[in-house]
């Protein structure tokens, strides 16, 4: 593989990793205003990018010896360093997304609990009203 082919290959990998980071950060930035359909679309896009990255990594690992033979080992080293830094940012953003999702889920559960308590109270008032009407009829 020539040095130019290696650079093009590395550039395609960098584009994949950059798109993963961009999608993740865009979701993190807009999470509160996103509709369920937009979140589902994000998950689909993200999975597609991850599949492409997996294919890229398989190809990269398959041809690593040929890459080293082209004399541009410094490019490979820099690529792997950029890849590691980018993935660490994506993992950090994923942690924030998970934390926001968990917070939202807990908030939703607490709201549902309040609604449930209100229903139980209304049901209880209804039962008490039936008992009162019945006991008033008996005293009359």
C-alpha positions in Angstrom: 0.0 0.0 0.0 1.4 3.4 -0.9 1.7 6.3 1.5 -1.1 8.2 -0.4 -3.5 5.2 -0.1 -2.7 5.0 3.6 -3.5 8.6 4.1 -6.8 8.2 2.3 -7.7 5.2 4.4 -6.8 7.0 7.6 -8.8 10.0 6.5 -11.9 7.9 5.9 -11.4 6.5 9.4 -11.0 9.9 10.9 -14.2 11.0 9.2 -16.1 8.1 10.7 -14.9 8.8 14.2 -15.5 12.5 13.8 -19.1 11.8 12.7 -19.7 9.6 15.7 -18.5 12.4 18.0 -20.6 15.0 16.2 -23.8 13.0 16.4 -23.2 12.2 20.0 -22.4 15.8 21.0 -25.4 17.1 19.0 -27.7 14.7 20.8 -26.2 15.7 24.2 -26.7 19.3 23.4 -30.3 19.0 22.2 -31.5 16.1 24.3 -34.1 18.0 26.3 -35.8 19.4 23.2 -35.6 16.2 21.2 -38.8 14.3 20.4 -38.9 10.5 20.9 -38.7 10.1 17.1 -35.6 12.3 16.9 -34.0 10.2 19.7 -34.9 7.0 17.8 -33.4 8.5 14.6 -30.2 9.4 16.5 -29.9 5.9 17.8 -30.3 4.5 14.3 -27.7 6.9 12.9 -25.3 6.1 15.7 -25.7 2.4 15.2 -25.0 2.8 11.5 -21.8 4.8 12.2 -20.7 2.2 14.8 -21.2 -0.6 12.2 -19.1 1.4 9.7 -16.4 1.9 12.3 -16.4 -1.8 13.1 -15.9 -2.6 9.4 -13.1 0.0 9.2 -11.4 -1.5 12.2 -11.6 -5.0 10.8 -10.1 -3.8 7.5 -7.4 -1.8 9.4 -6.4 -4.8 11.5 -6.4 -7.0 8.5 -4.0 -4.7 6.6 -1.9 -3.4 9.5 1.3 -5.2 8.4 0.9 -3.7 4.9 0.4 -0.3 6.4 3.6 -0.6 8.4 5.5 -1.5 5.3 4.8 1.7 3.5 7.1 3.7 5.7 4.5 6.0 7.2 4.4 4.6 10.8 4.2 8.1 12.2 0.8 8.6 10.5 -0.5 5.4 12.0 0.7 6.4 15.5 -1.0 9.8 15.2 -4.2 8.3 13.9 -4.4 5.9 16.8 -3.8 8.7 19.3 -6.5 10.9 17.7 -8.8 7.9 17.6 -8.2 7.2 21.3 -8.8 10.9 22.3 -11.9 11.1 20.2 -13.3 7.8 21.6 -12.7 9.0 25.2 -14.7 12.2 24.5 -17.5 10.0 23.0 -17.5 7.7 26.0 -17.7 10.7 28.3 -20.6 12.1 26.3 -22.3 8.7 26.4 -22.0 8.7 30.2 -23.6 12.1 30.3 -26.4 10.9 28.0 -27.0 7.9 30.3 -27.0 10.1 33.4 -29.6 12.5 31.8 -31.7 9.5 30.6 -31.6 8.0 34.1 -32.5 11.4 35.7 -35.4 11.7 33.2 -36.6 8.2 34.0 -36.5 8.8 37.7 -38.4 12.1 37.3 -41.0 10.3 35.2 -41.4 7.5 37.8 -41.8 10.1 40.6 -44.5 11.9 38.7 -46.3 8.6 38.0 -46.1 7.8 41.7 -47.8 11.1 42.5 -50.5 10.4 40.0 -51.0 6.9 41.5 -51.3 8.4 45.0 -53.9 10.8 43.7 -55.9 8.0 42.1 -55.8 6.0 45.3 -57.0 9.0 47.3 -59.9 9.6 44.9 -60.8 5.9 45.0 -60.6 6.1 48.8 -62.9 9.1 48.9 -65.3 7.3 46.6 -65.4 4.3 49.0 -65.9 6.7 52.0 -68.8 8.4 50.2 -70.5 5.1 49.6 -70.2 4.2 53.2 -71.5 7.6 54.4 -74.6 7.4 52.1 -75.3 3.9 53.2 -75.0 4.7 56.9 -77.2 7.9 56.5 -79.9 5.8 55.0 -79.9 3.4 57.9 -80.2 6.1 60.5 -83.1 7.7 58.7 
